[in-house]
Amino acid sequence: MAKFTHGPLLSPSDATSAYDAGAVDSGTCITLPSGGSTPSPATVPAVSCLPSLVCVGMAKAGTDELRGWLSLHPNLSSSTDREVQYFNHGIFRAMPGGVVGPVHHRSLLEAALRTSWSEYAARFPVPREHIGRVLTFEKSPGYARPQHNLSRVANGIERHVPFLMRRLMPSVRLVLLLRDPVALVRSRFVHCLRQAGRQRRPPLPSCGGAVERDYESMLTAGAGLLRLEPGGAAGGSP
C-alpha cells in the first residue's frame, strides 16, 4: 500500500542524518528554508513530502493525461514541475564538479542523493494541515529510457535510476504506461519534427539520422510505420 505523507517533520539540518539512518521513505516530510530563514517545524505552514507514486513512462504514452486526471483527486498532490527528472537530471547537477563520461560507480550518485534529496522533496509542497491525508506523486518518462541530452556528458545514469529510487523511497509505487509500438514511434517522430521546427534545425538529421539513431532504427524496422490508413491500421511501405 502506498504511504500517505506523514511526520515527524524533518528540518533541513536533519536531512543527511535521517538518510543515513534509513529514516527517509515515501511520504517523509521536511521543512525547507523560505526567504532566507529556517522555519520552525512546529510553525511552518507548508512542508515538502517525498512522493509515494511515480509514473516512470513511457514517453508519448499518455503520461501527461494521467498526471492531469490524478491531480483532480483531493487526496493526491502533484509535483510543482510537469516533469521532475531528478533521478536522471537533477542528481547529476548535484554531483560536485559534475561528471564527464560514463557513470560506472553508484557511490558517486548515492553521495549526491544523500546530500540533495531535500531538493527533490522541495518539488512536492503540501499544506501542513493536509499531512496524513494526501499522497504526493510525479511523472517523469525519462526515468524509463536514456536521455540523449545527458548522454554526451554523463551517459549511463539511467541504468542507476531504479537503485536510486529504491534507496531513497523503498515504499514508492511505480506506474508504467505502455502504448502500441507503431503508434508510439509515429508520435515520437512527429514530436521530434515539431521540436526541430521550433528550434530551426534540420529535421532529418535530428529525427532519424545520426543524432537519434533509435528513431531511425525503429522507423525502418517495418513497413507502414509513418503512413496509417483511416482507423489507425498500418498502410503499405512509406
MOHUKA-V497061 format. One record per pair of residues at least 12 apart in sequence whose ideal C-beta (glycine too) atoms are under 7 Angstrom apart, sorted by the first residue. I is the first residue (numbers start at 1). J is the second residue. D is the distance in whole Angstrom. If there is no record, write none. Layout:
# MOHUKA-V497061
[[I & J & D] [I & J & D]]
This chain:
# MOHUKA-V497061
[[2 & 26 & 7] [2 & 52 & 4] [2 & 53 & 6] [2 & 135 & 6] [2 & 173 & 5] [3 & 25 & 7] [3 & 26 & 5] [3 & 27 & 4] [3 & 52 & 5] [3 & 171 & 5] [4 & 27 & 6] [4 & 132 & 6] [4 & 133 & 7] [4 & 134 & 7] [4 & 135 & 6] [5 & 27 & 5] [5 & 29 & 6] [5 & 49 & 4] [5 & 126 & 6] [5 & 131 & 5] [5 & 132 & 6] [5 & 134 & 6] [5 & 136 & 6] [6 & 27 & 5] [6 & 29 & 7] [6 & 131 & 7] [6 & 132 & 6] [7 & 29 & 7] [7 & 131 & 6] [9 & 29 & 5] [9 & 30 & 7] [9 & 31 & 6] [9 & 41 & 4] [9 & 47 & 6] [10 & 28 & 7] [10 & 29 & 7] [10 & 30 & 4] [11 & 31 & 6] [11 & 41 & 6] [12 & 30 & 7] [12 & 32 & 6] [12 & 33 & 6] [12 & 38 & 7] [12 & 118 & 6] [15 & 30 & 6] [15 & 117 & 7] [15 & 118 & 4] [16 & 114 & 6] [16 & 115 & 6] [19 & 114 & 5] [19 & 117 & 6] [24 & 117 & 7] [24 & 168 & 6] [25 & 169 & 6] [25 & 170 & 6] [25 & 171 & 5] [26 & 50 & 6] [26 & 51 & 6] [26 & 52 & 4] [26 & 169 & 4] [26 & 171 & 4] [26 & 172 & 5] [27 & 49 & 6] [27 & 50 & 6] [27 & 52 & 5] [28 & 49 & 7] [28 & 50 & 5] [29 & 47 & 5] [29 & 48 & 7] [29 & 49 & 4] [29 & 126 & 7] [29 & 131 & 6] [30 & 47 & 6] [30 & 48 & 6] [30 & 118 & 6] [30 & 121 & 5] [31 & 44 & 5] [31 & 47 & 5] [32 & 48 & 6] [32 & 118 & 7] [32 & 122 & 5] [44 & 128 & 6] [45 & 127 & 7] [45 & 128 & 6] [46 & 125 & 5] [46 & 126 & 7] [46 & 127 & 5] [46 & 128 & 6] [47 & 126 & 6] [47 & 128 & 6] [47 & 131 & 7] [48 & 121 & 4] [48 & 122 & 5] [48 & 124 & 5] [48 & 125 & 5] [48 & 126 & 7] [49 & 121 & 7] [49 & 124 & 5] [49 & 126 & 5] [49 & 136 & 5] [50 & 121 & 5] [50 & 124 & 7] [50 & 136 & 7] [50 & 169 & 6] [51 & 124 & 6] [51 & 136 & 5] [51 & 137 & 5] [51 & 138 & 5] [51 & 172 & 7] [52 & 135 & 5] [52 & 136 & 6] [52 & 137 & 7] [52 & 172 & 6] [52 & 173 & 6] [53 & 135 & 6] [53 & 137 & 4] [53 & 173 & 5] [53 & 175 & 7] [54 & 137 & 7] [54 & 138 & 6] [54 & 165 & 7] [54 & 172 & 6] [54 & 174 & 6] [55 & 67 & 7] [55 & 139 & 4] [55 & 175 & 4] [55 & 177 & 7] [56 & 140 & 7] [56 & 143 & 4] [56 & 144 & 5] [56 & 174 & 5] [56 & 175 & 7] [56 & 176 & 6] [57 & 141 & 4] [57 & 143 & 6] [57 & 144 & 3] [57 & 145 & 7] [57 & 176 & 6] [57 & 177 & 7] [58 & 141 & 6] [58 & 144 & 6] [58 & 177 & 6] [58 & 178 & 6] [58 & 179 & 7] [58 & 184 & 7] [59 & 141 & 4] [59 & 145 & 7] [59 & 188 & 7] [60 & 179 & 7] [60 & 184 & 6] [60 & 187 & 4] [60 & 188 & 5] [60 & 191 & 6] [61 & 177 & 4] [61 & 178 & 6] [61 & 179 & 4] [61 & 184 & 6] [62 & 177 & 5] [63 & 139 & 5] [63 & 141 & 5] [63 & 177 & 6] [66 & 139 & 7] [66 & 177 & 6] [67 & 139 & 5] [70 & 137 & 6] [75 & 133 & 6] [75 & 134 & 5] [75 & 135 & 6] [76 & 134 & 7] [76 & 135 & 6] [76 & 137 & 6] [77 & 124 & 7] [77 & 126 & 6] [77 & 134 & 5] [77 & 136 & 5] [78 & 137 & 6] [78 & 138 & 7] [79 & 123 & 5] [79 & 124 & 5] [79 & 138 & 4] [80 & 123 & 5] [80 & 125 & 7] [81 & 123 & 6] [83 & 139 & 7] [83 & 140 & 5] [84 & 123 & 5] [84 & 138 & 5] [84 & 140 & 5] [85 & 140 & 5] [85 & 142 & 5] [86 & 120 & 5] [87 & 143 & 6] [87 & 161 & 5] [87 & 164 & 5] [87 & 165 & 6] [88 & 142 & 5] [88 & 143 & 6] [88 & 147 & 6] [88 & 150 & 7] [88 & 157 & 5] [88 & 158 & 5] [88 & 161 & 6] [89 & 150 & 7] [90 & 119 & 7] [90 & 120 & 6] [91 & 109 & 6] [91 & 112 & 5] [91 & 113 & 6] [91 & 116 & 7] [91 & 164 & 7] [92 & 150 & 6] [92 & 154 & 5] [92 & 157 & 6] [94 & 112 & 4] [94 & 115 & 7] [94 & 116 & 4] [94 & 119 & 7] [95 & 108 & 6] [95 & 112 & 5] [99 & 154 & 5] [100 & 153 & 6] [102 & 155 & 5] [102 & 156 & 5] [103 & 154 & 6] [103 & 156 & 4] [103 & 157 & 5] [103 & 160 & 7] [104 & 156 & 7] [106 & 160 & 6] [106 & 163 & 6] [109 & 160 & 5] [109 & 164 & 6] [110 & 167 & 6] [113 & 164 & 6] [113 & 167 & 7] [113 & 168 & 6] [117 & 168 & 6] [124 & 136 & 4] [143 & 161 & 5] [144 & 176 & 7] [145 & 158 & 7] [146 & 158 & 5] [148 & 212 & 7] [182 & 225 & 6] [182 & 234 & 6] [185 & 218 & 5] [185 & 219 & 6] [185 & 225 & 6] [186 & 225 & 6] [186 & 226 & 6] [188 & 215 & 7] [189 & 207 & 6] [189 & 215 & 6] [189 & 219 & 6] [192 & 206 & 7] [192 & 207 & 4] [192 & 212 & 7] [192 & 215 & 7] [193 & 207 & 6] [223 & 236 & 6] [223 & 237 & 4] [224 & 236 & 6] [224 & 237 & 7] [224 & 238 & 7] [226 & 238 & 4]]
